[in-house]
């Protein structure tokens, strides 16, 4: 995305200041076709594959920082908002499919998240969550969670969101996809744990910060177990004095552990408030924050210190 050609002998020009750079060419291509180019036209095919390229480039935080300074996120939201086909009929690699993936990939990065919120991404995508746990419904649920949607925005009192995202986390760690829905490696554990953590936060806020009935919807055994496994993996890696990237089965980056720790903390806090008689469950599944603080004191990988 840094490609910014200049005449021989000329000084380099930053891509955002060069009308001939790759990012500006992509932006102009999408601008000429807004809102929604006519299908099966040459222009449609050009925009569709440009969005496919942007989708892949948006996986990088560095690229996301560049995209947020263009109109490209706005165009992606526009394509989704004005799509004429129901999401259940979106085909793989269609303009609609690529556009929602662009929004999902940008939503994971703090540098580009606010631009999507300002573009009205949550309002445009909320209706797609009603598709349930199919690919587009799952992507829409992830986007809304990552962009900080309110708990009331999630259909079925959050139960569909909890089920689909916890199942996705389990499938990622099991290195498998879901038949007819998504393949393995379409989503990564980092973005998925972040989405689930945000769901728990939204549930707590909905309950006035004390998190009881709403957060209990997210008290899914598979999600708790997985999050605790992620924490355990990092502790094991630290005990072995090994690099977190190599000492753990599931933990690619420390932020994943941060989100997992917060998720378990939200869930168990809600369960404790909902009932006085939860001592056994808390002892078995609680997030032992004090242990993490002691074991990682002064350690730059401490998930408590990097929140």
C-alpha positions in Angstrom: 0.0 0.0 0.0 3.0 2.3 0.3 3.5 2.1 -3.5 3.9 5.7 -4.6 5.6 6.0 -8.0 7.5 9.2 -9.0 9.5 10.2 -12.1 13.1 9.1 -12.2 15.3 11.5 -10.2 12.4 12.9 -8.2 12.1 13.0 -4.5 9.8 10.4 -2.9 6.2 11.4 -2.3 4.2 9.9 0.6 1.3 7.8 -0.8 -1.4 10.0 0.6 0.1 13.1 -1.2 0.5 11.3 -4.5 -2.5 11.0 -6.9 -0.7 8.2 -8.6 -0.1 6.1 -5.5 -1.9 2.7 -5.1 -4.1 3.9 -2.3 -5.3 7.0 -4.2 -6.0 5.0 -7.3 -8.1 2.6 -5.3 -9.9 5.5 -3.7 -10.7 7.1 -7.1 -11.9 3.8 -8.5 -14.4 3.4 -5.6 -15.4 7.0 -5.8 -16.4 6.8 -9.5 -18.6 3.8 -8.8 -20.4 5.0 -5.6 -23.2 4.2 -4.8 -23.0 0.6 -5.9 -21.9 0.0 -9.5 -24.2 -1.9 -11.8 -23.5 -5.6 -11.6 -21.9 -7.4 -14.6 -20.5 -4.1 -15.9 -16.8 -3.7 -16.4 -16.9 -1.0 -13.7 -18.5 -3.4 -11.3 -15.8 -6.0 -11.8 -13.1 -3.4 -11.3 -14.6 -2.2 -8.1 -15.3 -5.7 -6.8 -11.7 -6.8 -7.2 -10.4 -3.5 -5.9 -12.4 -4.2 -2.7 -11.0 -7.7 -2.6 -7.5 -6.2 -2.5 -8.5 -3.6 0.1 -10.0 -6.4 2.2 -6.6 -8.2 2.4 -4.6 -5.0 2.8 -6.8 -3.9 5.7 -5.6 -6.9 7.8 -2.5 -4.8 8.6 -2.7 -2.1 11.2 -0.2 0.0 9.3 -2.4 -0.1 6.2 -5.5 0.6 8.3 -3.9 3.8 9.5 -3.6 4.9 5.8 -7.1 3.8 4.8 -8.7 5.9 7.6 -7.2 9.0 6.0 -9.1 8.3 2.8 -12.8 7.9 1.8 -12.4 4.2 1.3 -14.0 3.2 4.7 -17.0 5.4 3.8 -17.4 3.7 0.4 -17.3 0.3 2.0 -20.1 1.2 4.4 -22.0 2.8 1.6 -21.9 -0.4 -0.5 -23.2 -2.4 2.4 -25.9 0.1 3.3 -27.3 0.3 -0.3 -27.0 -3.3 -1.2 -30.1 -4.5 -3.1 -29.6 -8.2 -2.4 -30.5 -9.8 1.0 -27.3 -10.8 2.9 -28.3 -14.4 2.8 -27.9 -14.3 -1.0 -24.5 -12.6 -1.0 -22.1 -14.8 -2.8 -18.5 -15.3 -1.8 -16.2 -12.6 -3.3 -19.1 -10.4 -4.3 -18.9 -6.7 -3.8 -21.2 -6.9 -0.8 -19.1 -9.7 0.7 -15.8 -7.9 0.2 -17.2 -4.6 1.6 -18.4 -6.2 4.8 -15.0 -7.9 5.2 -13.2 -4.6 4.7 -15.3 -3.1 7.5 -14.6 -6.1 9.7 -10.8 -6.0 9.1 -10.7 -2.2 9.7 -12.9 -2.5 12.9 -10.2 -4.5 14.7 -7.7 -1.6 14.7 -8.1 1.3 17.0 -6.6 3.6 14.4 -9.4 3.0 12.0 -12.3 2.1 14.3 -13.6 5.6 15.0 -13.8 6.5 11.3 -16.2 3.5 10.8 -18.3 4.7 13.7 -18.6 8.2 12.2 -19.5 6.7 8.8 -22.5 5.0 10.4 -21.2 1.5 10.1 -23.1 0.1 13.1 -26.5 1.4 11.9 -25.8 0.1 8.4 -24.8 -3.3 9.6 -27.1 -4.0 12.5 -29.9 -5.4 10.3 -27.5 -8.0 8.9 -27.1 -9.6 12.4 -30.6 -11.0 12.0 -29.1 -13.4 9.5 -28.0 -15.5 12.5 -24.9 -17.6 12.4 -24.4 -17.7 8.7 -21.2 -16.0 7.4 -22.7 -12.5 6.8 -24.6 -12.6 10.1 -21.4 -13.6 11.9 -19.3 -10.9 10.3 -22.0 -8.3 11.1 -22.1 -9.5 14.7 -18.3 -9.3 15.0 -18.3 -5.8 13.4 -20.9 -4.5 15.8 -19.1 -5.9 18.8 -15.8 -4.4 17.7 -17.3 -1.0 17.1 -18.9 -0.9 20.5 -22.6 -1.4 19.7 -25.0 -1.3 22.6 -26.3 -4.6 24.1 -29.8 -3.8 22.9 -28.5 -3.8 19.3 -27.8 -7.5 19.3 -30.8 -9.7 18.4 -32.3 -12.4 20.7 -31.0 -10.7 23.9 -27.4 -11.4 22.7 -27.8 -15.2 22.8 -27.2 -15.6 19.0 -24.1 -13.4 19.3 -22.8 -15.4 22.3 -23.3 -18.7 20.6 -21.8 -17.8 17.2 -18.7 -16.1 18.4 -17.9 -18.6 21.2 -18.3 -21.4 18.6 -16.0 -19.5 16.3 -13.3 -19.2 19.0 -13.6 -23.0 19.6 -13.3 -23.7 15.9 -10.2 -21.5 15.6 -8.4 -23.2 18.4 -9.4 -26.6 16.9 -8.1 -25.5 13.5 -11.3 -26.1 11.7 -14.0 -24.1 10.0 -17.8 -24.6 9.9 -19.3 -26.6 7.1 -20.9 -24.4 4.5 -20.2 -21.3 6.5 -16.5 -20.5 6.8 -13.2 -22.1 6.3 -10.4 -22.3 8.9 -8.2 -19.2 8.9 -10.9 -16.9 7.6 -11.0 -15.4 11.2 -8.2 -15.2 13.8 -8.3 -15.7 17.5 -7.2 -12.1 18.3 -10.1 -10.4 16.6 -12.6 -13.0 17.9 -11.6 -12.8 21.6 -11.7 -9.0 21.3 -15.3 -9.2 19.9 -16.4 -11.5 22.7 -14.8 -9.3 25.3 -16.7 -6.3 23.9 -19.9 -8.2 24.0 -19.3 -8.8 27.8 -18.6 -5.1 28.3 -21.8 -4.1 26.4 -23.7 -6.5 28.6 -22.2 -5.1 31.8 -23.0 -1.5 30.7 -26.6 -2.6 29.9 -27.0 -3.6 33.5 -25.7 -0.4 34.9 -22.2 -1.7 35.3 -23.1 -4.5 37.6 -23.5 -7.0 34.9 -26.0 -9.7 35.9 -28.7 -11.1 33.6 -27.2 -9.8 30.3 -23.7 -11.0 31.0 -25.0 -14.4 32.1 -26.1 -14.9 28.5 -22.4 -14.9 27.6 -21.6 -17.4 30.3 -21.0 -20.1 27.8 -18.8 -23.0 29.1 -16.8 -23.3 25.9 -16.0 -19.6 25.9 -14.9 -19.6 29.5 -12.8 -22.8 29.1 -11.1 -21.4 26.0 -10.3 -18.0 27.6 -8.9 -19.7 30.6 -6.8 -22.0 28.3 -5.4 -18.9 26.6 -4.4 -17.4 30.0 -2.9 -20.7 31.1 -0.9 -20.9 27.9 0.7 -17.6 28.5 1.5 -18.4 32.1 3.1 -21.7 31.0 5.1 -19.9 28.4 6.3 -17.4 31.0 7.2 -20.2 33.4 9.3 -21.9 30.7 11.0 -18.6 30.1 10.1 -18.9 26.4 8.9 -16.5 23.7 5.1 -16.2 23.9 4.9 -16.8 20.2 6.5 -20.2 20.5 5.6 -21.3 24.0 1.8 -21.2 23.6 -0.6 -23.2 21.5 -3.2 -20.5 21.1 -1.6 -17.1 22.0 -0.3 -15.2 19.0 -0.1 -11.9 20.8 -0.4 -10.6 24.3 -3.6 -8.6 23.5 -5.4 -11.9 23.0 -4.7 -12.8 26.6 -5.8 -9.4 27.7 -9.2 -9.8 26.1 -9.5 -13.4 27.4 -8.8 -12.3 30.9 -11.3 -9.5 30.8 -13.9 -11.8 29.3 -13.6 -14.3 32.2 -13.6 -11.5 34.7 -16.8 -10.0 33.3 -18.6 -13.4 33.2 -17.6 -14.6 36.6 -18.4 -11.3 38.2 -21.9 -11.4 36.7 -22.4 -15.0 37.9 -21.2 -14.0 41.4 -23.7 -11.2 41.6 -26.5 -13.3 40.2 -26.2 -15.9 43.0 -24.7 -16.2 46.4 -24.1 -19.9 45.9 -21.5 -19.9 43.2 -18.3 -20.5 45.2 -17.5 -23.8 43.6 -17.8 -22.4 40.1 -15.8 -19.3 40.9 -13.0 -21.4 42.4 -13.0 -23.6 39.3 -13.2 -21.0 36.6 -12.3 -17.6 38.0 -9.7 -15.4 36.4 -7.0 -15.2 39.1 -5.9 -11.6 38.5 -3.7 -11.5 41.6 -1.7 -14.5 40.3 -1.2 -12.9 37.0 -0.1 -9.6 38.7 2.4 -11.4 40.8 3.8 -13.7 38.0 4.0 -10.8 35.5 5.1 -8.0 37.8 7.4 -5.8 35.8 7.0 -7.9 32.7 6.2 -6.0 29.5 3.9 -8.9 28.5 1.7 -8.4 31.6 -1.9 -8.3 30.3 -2.9 -6.3 33.3 -0.4 -3.5 32.5 -1.1 -3.3 28.8 -4.9 -2.7 29.1 
